Amino acid sequence: MRNIEVLKDGWRFLKGDMTAELAVTDAAHGEAVVLPHTWNAVDGQDGGNDYHRGTCWYVRALTAKELAGEAVFLEINGAAMTADVWFNGKHLAHHEGGYSAFRVELTEYRAGENVLAIAVSNEDSDRVYPQKADFTFYGGLYREVRLISVPKEHFELVADGTPGIKVTPVVDLEKKTASVTVETWQNADRVSVTVNGETKTVPSEDGHAEAAFVIRNVRLWDGVDDPWLYTATARLDSGDEVSARFGCREFRIDPEKGFFLNGRSYPLRGVSRHQDLKGKGNALSLEDHRADMAIIQEIGANTLRLAHYQHAQEFYDLCDENGIVVWAEIPYITMHMKNGRENTLSQMRELITQCYNHPSIAVWGLSNEITAASAVNDDLLENHRLLNDLCHRMDGTRLTTMADVFMLETDSPILEIPDINSYNLYFGWYLGELSQTDEFFDEYHAKYPDRVIGFSEYGADANPAFHSSRPEKGDYTEEYQALYHEHMLHMIEARPYLWATHVWNLFDFAADGRDEGGKHGENQKGLVTFDRSLRKDAFYLYKAAWNKSEPFVHLCGKRYVNRCEDETEIKVYSNQPHVKLYVDGALVGEQDGQTVFRFRVPLLGEHLVQAEAGEASDVMCVRRVDAPDESYVFNKAAASVTNWFDADEIDPACFSIGDTLGEIRANPQAGAVVDAMMAKGASERGDVADAVKDNPALQRMMGRMTLMSLLKQGGADAESIKQINRILQGIRK
């Protein structure tokens, strides 16, 4: 029989690099911790990019009773980013990769008194991914650690963290059958395998066994509508047993019509998720995972991009159970490292080995924005070819994909390596205008009609404390984030060929190097705050578009109470076709529509606003004030420039900061002014400026932006912007 014991308590934590002998000797003086645990739960989320990255130790005594059994294995489900396991003074294992499970056999090293010491490091490395990315690299034993006791004859436990069983269902939709192949690995002569009530006993040859089954009148794993799961169980004569849940489904992707599930069009529309939480870091409990899944169900997403690494098995299980189609990937991200090739391959082997049985997973992600800080050279291309080949060799049922950084040229040879692609585009936030997203996909699809393309990241940061009746890019207001996503939702709905779209991100997450938008150490592109306590207005936009099972109505701008205007817009999101608006109990308007409803309301004092849609209702308060509420404004200098520019007299016959960079550069005199200005800025930006200068795609994007937009995004002060405008106003078009 197999016995599994979770090693939750009894650990001592020592912060600092030391020998294993010293760690064991000093363990009594260490901090008592409970697993899961990360040492960066606080300093990895407070900004400054100064969180502890180094080696720390976890030490625990193990009793003879805990180690009882014919064979005993230690299972570590997440040790970020590298780990060394010492048991009774012997070094037994070294593992590189912070997001996958690995196991170590302890059997022959047991003694009367036993001490386990695990060194974990998240320090800089030139070979272990990730090393450069916009999220915190938490260190620690942040997932469960277990002891597994098994008979002498048992299923494989060590190789790439395998579950010991692999299930491959192939569906025939016309015949309504599924052919199911079950493979197992073990040190026994035969295996009994059971699927759907049928048991077959098969021989084991060279440690491998295989059994085939046919399920008739098969019940399909049918996404959120019916995520039906079967179970395959394998048993040895010794009593050791393993099982795997699986789903029978067919995925297909068409370059013109998008994603198909079980023969029907099934547009994948959803979000991305990081695995951390405010105050806890990545040391999440099962209850935390379930709470996240409940929010995913509430918004109505049918797909998740689990970024940028292997997530917890418990969360993949939740995706299986709830019919969420998953993009799973490894942390090969941002910066290609010439010494990191083997690590990308080992992390991919572990990802596929450990996650193969999950029916929710549709694609394997090779990399994310890998050309953001690396040139497309032979070494990078070869690394991707090897990863792609590995995926196909290990799994003939799924496609490969990658998330391409927005400035990657669409004719780059790297796009030809995976089966399908998706782009991360941030027009309307980091660069350019919202409409450039539409243009990008239209141009791409027209040029490459036979390629499958998707939208893997898009978003805009929003701090729920900041508000405006005239929201604009870069103001961090909840209102601009909502406008941004309204545009993107419409853009997506008009392009059914997009195989999958994933909002970046469902939740705000830790990026300790960030200090912007009024918060330290957070990326605020989430539709929900980092602590999960507040859903931003944009969350309800997608809920209105995607969640058809729960009638609701949402008034936007609840936190925007004080408004300095005679008339204000009241915006409503709802999944119902008819909305009524009441102010102080009186009906002021009603509309038929879809998703977004807008009303204009006079502001005379303080008003109670109520929206109704069928049985659903929502209320909020707005108040007329004499002067703008300064607490709602993040970048007051930028706001003053906007107000000045709108009010000032601008001669349209001359150039101004309201013209695009491309228009200005088309004139030699005006172009010289801007080029001199940008050269000065480039001398202060170093490598970043060189990357812009040498990237034709990025130059074209910038050419479509107004100079004012570029200056504000670059952090120029109000007086500098005004001075440049005065010079340009002296140059006739």
N, C-alpha and C positions, 0 to 999 in steps of 0.2 A: 504494500500500500504506500501511496505517496502522502507525505505530510508537509504542509507549508506553514511556517511560523514567521510572522512579521516582527522584525526587530525594531520596535518603535522607541522603547524607553531604554535607559541604562547607558546612554552614550555620554562621553566626555569630549568636549570640543576644545582644541588648542589652536590658537591663531598664530601662525608663524612657521617658517621653514626650519625643520630640525630633522634629526635622524629618527628612524623608527624606534630605536632603543630609548632615546630620550623622550619621545612622545609617550611610550608606554610607562616609563619611569615617572613622568610628570602628570600622568593622566588624572590622578586624584586632585590635582590643583586646577584642572581644566573646568570649563563651564559645562554644567549639566544641560544637555539639549535633548529635544524630542525630534525624531525624524517624522516627516520630511523637514529639512533645514537648509537655509542659505545664510551665508554671512553678509550678504549684500541687501537684505530686506530694507534697510534704512539708507545706508550710504549709496546704494545703487539707484536711488530714486530722488535724491535731494539736489541734484545738479552739481556742477563743478567739475564733472568728469574726473573725479578723484576717488572713486570707490575702490575698495581693496581688491587688488588683483595679485594673487600670489598663492602660496601653498598653505593649507591648513590641514589639521588632523582630526580624525574621529576615532575614538578608542572605546572598546567595549569588551567586557569579560563575557565568556560563553561557558555555560555549565555543561557537564557531561550529558545531562538529560536533554538539553537543547540540541546537542550534537549526536544524539542517539540515532541509530539507523545503519543499514549496511553500507550506504553511500550517502554522503552529505555534500550539498553544494550551497555556496553563497550566491545569492542573486542581488545585483545592484541595478536598479531600474533607471537611475539617472545620477551621474557623478560629473559635475561640470568643472573643467572641461577635460582634464586628464585625471587618471586615478592609478594609484599603486596600492596593492593589497598585500598586507603582511599578516601572517597568522603564526602565532607561537614563535616569533622571531625569524620566520622564513618569508622571503619575498616570493609570492605566488603568481602575481599578475600585474601587468601594466596595460591600461586601456586608454585609447585616445579617441575622444568624441563624447560630448557632454549630454547627448540627448537619446542615446539608445541603451538598451539593457545589455549586461554581460554577466557571465557566471564563472565561478571559480570552484573547483573541487577541493574540499577540505579533508576528505576521508582519511588519508594516510598520515596526516599531520596532527591528528587529535591527541590530546593528553588529558591528564586528570584535571588540571587547571588550564584554561585556554584564554588567550587574549587576541582579539582582532583589532588591527590598526590599519586605517585607510587614509592615505594621503591624497588630497584632492587639490587640484590647482586650476585656476582660471587666468594664469599669468600670460603675458605676451608670448607668442610662438610664431615660428616661420613655417609651420607645417600642419597645425591643427586648426581647422575651421570651427567657428568664425573668428576673425581677427579685426575686421573693420566693417561696421554696420551701424545703423541708426537704432540700436536698442542695447540695453544693458546686458552684459555677459555675466549673469549671476554665477557665483561659485557655491559649491556645496553638494551634499547628499540630499537633493531636493525632491526625490521620489522615494518610494518605499525600498527598504532593504529587507530581504527575506532569507530564511534558511529552508532549503528543500531537502527532505530526507526521502530516499527512494531505495527499493530493493537492489541487490547486486545486478540483476538484469533489469534494465530500465531504458526509457527513451532518451535520446540524445538531449543534452542540456547545454553543452558548451559552445558548439560551432555557431558563431555569429549570433549568439543569444537565441537560438532557434526554439520555437514552441514544440518541436519534435514531430509535428504533423502539418501537412500541407494539403489543402483541398482546392481542387480546380473544377468548378462547374462550367459546362458549356451548354447553352440553351438552344433548343430548336423551337422557335416560336410557332411555326406551323403545326408541328406535331405535339406541342405543349408538353415537351419532355426536357429533361436535363440529364446529360451524361456527366457523372461526377467521378473524378479520379482522386483517390486519397493516397497520399504517400506518407510514410513514416520512416524514422531513423532510430535504430536501437541496437543493443548488444545481445539480442535474443534470436532464437531460431525461427519463430513464427509470431504472427500478430493476428488478432481478431479485430475486425473493423466493422462498425455498425453505422449505417446511414438509413434514415427514414424507416426504421424498424427491421431492416434486413442486415444480417450479419454474415460476413465472409472471413474465413481464416486463410491467410496467405503466408507463404514462406518469406523469410528474410534472407536476402542474398547480399553479402558484403555490407551488412548493416542497413540495407534499404529494402523496404517492402512497398508493394503497390496493390491497391484493390480498386475495381471499377464497379460502378453502380449506375442504374438508370432510374430516375424519378419520373413517373408518369403522372399526367394531370398536375404538373408542377405548379406550385404557388410561387409566383415571382416576388423577388425583392423589388418593389415598385416605387422606390423613392418615398417621399413623404406621404403618399397615398396609402401604401401598404408595404412597410419594410419587413417582410416576412423572413424569418431566419430559421434555417435547419441546423442540426448539430451532427457532426461526425465524431465518433468516439473510437479510440483504439486502445486495446488492452493486451497486456502480456500475461503469460501463465504465472509470472511472479507476482501479479497483482498490480503492477504499475499501470497507470492509465492516464491518457491525455485526451483532450477533446477540443474541438474548434467549431465555433458557429460560422456558418457561411450563408450566402444568399445567392439565389439563381437569378441572374439578370444579364441583359445584353446592353453594352454601351456602343454607340456609333456616333461619329461626328462627320457632318457634311460641310464643306467649305462655303456653301451658299445658304443652307438651312439650319446650321448650328447643331446642337447636341440632341441626340435621340436616346431614349431609354426604353428598352423593350419594344422597339419598333415604332414608337410614337415620338413626335417632336416634344422635347422637354427642355425649354430654355433654362440654362443654369444661371440663376441670379442670386447673388449672395454677398458674403462678407469675408474678411480675413480675421484671423485671431492670433494674438500672442498669448503665451501661457503664464502671464504674470498678473499680480493683483496688488493694489495699493496696500502697503504695510506688511505684505507677506512675501513679496517677490515672486519667485517661481515655485515656492514650496507649497503647492496647492493640495488640498484634500479632495476626496471624492465628492464631498458636498459642494466644494467650490466649482468643480467641473460640472456638476449637475446644475448649479445655479447659472453658469454660463450657457449651458444648453437650453435652459428654460428661456433665456433672453433671445437666443437664436430662434427658438420656436415662436416666440412672441412676435419678432419682426417678420417672420414668414419666409426666411431664406431657405432655399433648397440646396445650397452648395456652400462649402467652406474651403477657403485656402488656409491650410494650417502652416503658418509661416513661422520662422524660416528654417525649420528643423523638424526632426521627429518629435511628435507630441506623445503624451502619456497613452498607454494602451487603454486605460479607462476611458479616455476621451474618444478614441477611435471606436470603442464599444458603444458609446453613446450615439455616435454618428450612425453606426450600423443600426441601432435600435430605433432611431428616429428618421431614417431615410435620407440623411444628408449626404450628398455626393461630395467627395473630398479630393482635393489636390494635396498630395503629400510630397514633401521635398526635403533635401538635405541643406545644411548651412554653408553651401558653396556660394559665397555672397560678396559682392562689391569689389573685392580685390583678389586677383589670381596670384597664388604663391607657387613659385617653381618647385618648392620642396613639399608642397601639399597634395600632390597627385594621389599618392597612396591613401591619404586620409579621406579624400573625396570618394575613392573606390570602396574603402572599408565602411564608411558611413552609409554609402548606398547599399552595399551588401546587407548590412544590418537592418536598414530600413525595410528593404524588400523581404528579407527573411522573416523579420518579426511582424510585419504588417500584411503579408501576402493574403491571409485568410479574410481580411476585412472587406466585405462586399461594398462598403461605402467608397473605398478608394477607386478612383477612375483613372488617374494619371500619376506618373512619377515625375517630379520636378528636378531637372538637372542642376539648375543654378538660378540665382536671382541677381539681376543688375550687375553681372560679373564684369561688364566692361565699363562700369562707372569709374573705376580707378585703375583699369588695366587695358592695355592695347590688345586688339584682336590679332594675336600673333600665332605662330605655328604651335607653340607649346599649349596655349589656351585652347585652340581648336582641337588638338589631339586629346587633351584632357576630356573635352566634351564628347568626342567620338568614343573614347573608351567607356565613359559613363553610359552613353546611349547604348552601346553594344552590350554592356553588362546588364542593363535593364531588360533588353530584349532576350538575352540569354537566360536570365533568371525567371522572366515572366513574359510569356507569349500572348497574354490576354489583355494587357494594358498598353496605352500609348505613353510616350514621353513628351514632356513639354519644358519650357523655360520661360521665365519672366524677364523681358528685355527692358533695359533702361531707356527712358524716353528719347535720349539723344542718339541711340544706336541707329545707324543708317539701315534702311530697310533692304538694301542690297548686300548687307554684310554676309559673308559666308557662314557665320555662326548660326544664322537663322535656318539654314538648310540641314542642320544636324538633327534636332529633335523632330518627332513626328508632327507636332503642332506647336504653335507659339502663342504668347500673349504679351502685351506691352503694358508697362507701368507708365502712365501719362499724367502729368500734373499741370496741364495748360489751365490757366485761370487761377493758379495758386503760386507755384514757384516761378512760372514763366509763361508768357503769352496770354492769350485770351481764351475764354471758354470755347468759342466756336472753332478753335484750332483742333480740338479733339475730334469734332465732326469731320473736319477737313482731312485729318490724319487717316482716319479709318476709311473714309471714302476713297482717298488716293491709294491707300494700301490695297484695298479690296479690288479696285479697278485695275491696278498694276499686276496683282497676284490673285486672280480669281480662283485659282485651284489650291491656294494655301488656306489652311484653317488658322484663324486669328481670333484672339480674345482680348479682354481688358482686365489685366491682373491686379492693377492698383490704380486708385484714383481717390482723391480726398482733399480736404482743406481743414486747417486747424481752427478750432473754436474753443474759446474760454467762455463758459456760460455766464460769466460776470460782465461781459462786454456786449454792447448793443448799439444799434444805429437804425434810423429810418432810411438812411442812404448808405447801405453797406457796400463795401468795396473790397477788392482783393487786398489781403495783407492786414486787414483791421482786426482779425481774430474774433469777430463778432459771431454770435450764434446765427444772426440773420444772414451774413454772407455765406456761412457754411450751408445753410438751408437753400439759398439761391443757387449755389454751386451744384448741389446735388439735384435740385429740380432740373437744371439744365442737363446734367449727366443722365438722369433717369429718362428724360425725353429722348436724348441722343441714343441711348441703348435700345429703347423700345422701338425706335425707327430702324434698327439694324439687326434683324434676326439672325444674320450670319455670325454674330459674335458668339463663339461656342460657350463662353463662360465670362461672367463679369463679377468682380470681387471688390467691394468697397474697402478702402484702406482707412480706417480699421474699424472693427466693431467696437473695440474698447480703447480708450487712451492707454498708453503703456509707457514703461520707463525707458528713457534714453538719457542717461546721466550727463551726456555732453551737451544737451539742449538747455537753453535759457532764453525763452521767448514766450510771447503771448501771455505774460503775467505769471508764468509758472516755471519752476526750476526742475530740470530733470525729467520732463514729460514730453512725449509727442501727443498732441491734443487733436489728432485727426479722428479720434474715436467718435462714434455716434452715441456712446455711453461713456460716462466718466470712469476714471481709473478704479475708483472704489465701487463701481456698479450702482451707485446710489441715485444717479440722475441720468435720465434719457434726454439728450439734446433734441431740439425740434426736428433736425434732419432724420433722427431715428424714426419719427412718426410718419415722415414722408414715405420711407420704404415700407413701413408697416401698412400704410394705406394702399400701397401698390401691390404688396406681396401677400399680406395676411387677409385671406378672404373668409376665414372661419369665425373671426371674432369681430362683430360690428363695433366700430368705435368712431369717435370724433375727437380731434385734438386742436385746441387753440394755440397757435404759435405766439411767442413773445410773452409768455407768462412772467418771465424775469425782467422784462422790459416794461416797467411800470411807469416811470416818470418820462413823459414825452413832451417835447417843446415844439408843438405844432398845433395849428388850428384844426387840422383834419388828419387822421391817422389811418393806416391800412391795418385791418384785422384779417389775418390769414388763417385759414382752417385747413387741416389735413384730415381726410376721412376716406374709408373704404366703402362708404355708402353713396348712392347716386344723388341724394338731395339733402341740402344743408340749410338750416334756418339760423339766423343770427338775431339775438335779442340784446338790447342795451338798456340797462335799468328796468328790465321787465317788459319793454316794448319791442315788438318785432320791427327790425329796421331793414331786413332783406332776406331773401332766400334764393338759392341757386340750384340748378341741376348741373352736374358735371362729373369729373373724375379726378380723384386724388387731391387736387389743389383748388381751394375756393377763396376768392379775395373779395373783401368788402371795404368800402370807404366810410369812415365814421367820424362825425364832428366831435371835437374834444372841447368840453365846456368846463369840466372840473374833474371830479373823481367818478368813475363809472364802473358798474358791474356788467361784464360782458359774458353772454352765455351762447354757446353753439349747441344745436340739436341736430341729430341725424337719426331718424327713427327713434328707437328707444335709448340711443346713446346720447350723452351730453357732456359738456365740459364748461368750466367757468374760469374767469380770471378778472383781475382788476387793472385798469389803466388810469393814469392821472395826468391832467394838464399842468405843466409847470412853466414858469416864466423864462427860465434859462436852462441850457443843456445840463444834464446831470453828468459831471465830469468823471464820476466813478465808472461810467459805462464806456469810457474811451481808453483804449490801450495806448495807441501811438498818437499823442496829442499834437506832435509836430507835423505828422503826416496829415492829420485832420485839418490843421491850419492851412497847409499848402492847398489842399483840395478846395477849401472854402475860398481862399484867395483866388485861385485859378478860375473858379466858377464866376466870381464876382468881377474880376479884373477885365479891363478892355483889352481884347486881343485882336490885332490886325490880321484877318484871315489871309491877306495878300502876302504876308511874311511868314517865315517859319516860326514855330513855337514848340514848347515841350509837349503840346498836344498832338504833334505829328508823329508818325511811326519812324523808327530808326531807319528803316529802308527808304522812306521818302526823303529823310534828311540827308542820308548818305548819297542819294542820287544827285544831289547838288554839290559840286566840288567845294564851294565856300562853306556851306553849312556842314558838309561832311567833315571838313578839316577841323571845325570847332569840336564836333562830337568825338572824332578820333583822338584829338589831343586830350580831351577830357577822359576818354576811356583808357588811353595809354597811361595817364597819371594814376588812374585807379588800378590798372593792371600791375603797375610797379609795386603797389601795396598789397596785391593779392597773390602774387607768386604763381604756384603750380595751378591753382584754380583758374586763374586768368589764362594760363597757357592752354588748359584743357578746353576752354571756351574758344580761344583764338583758332585752335587747330581742328575744331569740329564743325564741318560745313553745315550739318543738320541743325546744330545749335545756333549757328549764325543766321540761318534762314528763319528759325523760330523767333530769334530776337528781332530780326528785321520787321516782323509783323507787330511788334509791341510799340506802344507809344513811349516816347522818351521819358515822360513823367512817370509812367509805370515802372520803367527800368530804374530810374533814379530813386524812386521810393523804395523799391525792393532792395536796392543796393544800400539803403540806409542814409542817403544824402540828406543833409539838413535843409531846412526851409530857405535860408538865405542863399545857399549854393544853388538850389533849384531856381530861385527867382533870378539870380545873376545869369545863369545859362539861358533862361528864357529871354532876358533883356537882350543878350547878344544875338540870339536867333531872330528876335523881332526886328533886328536891324538888317536882315538879309531877305531880300524879296524873292519870292518863288518864281 
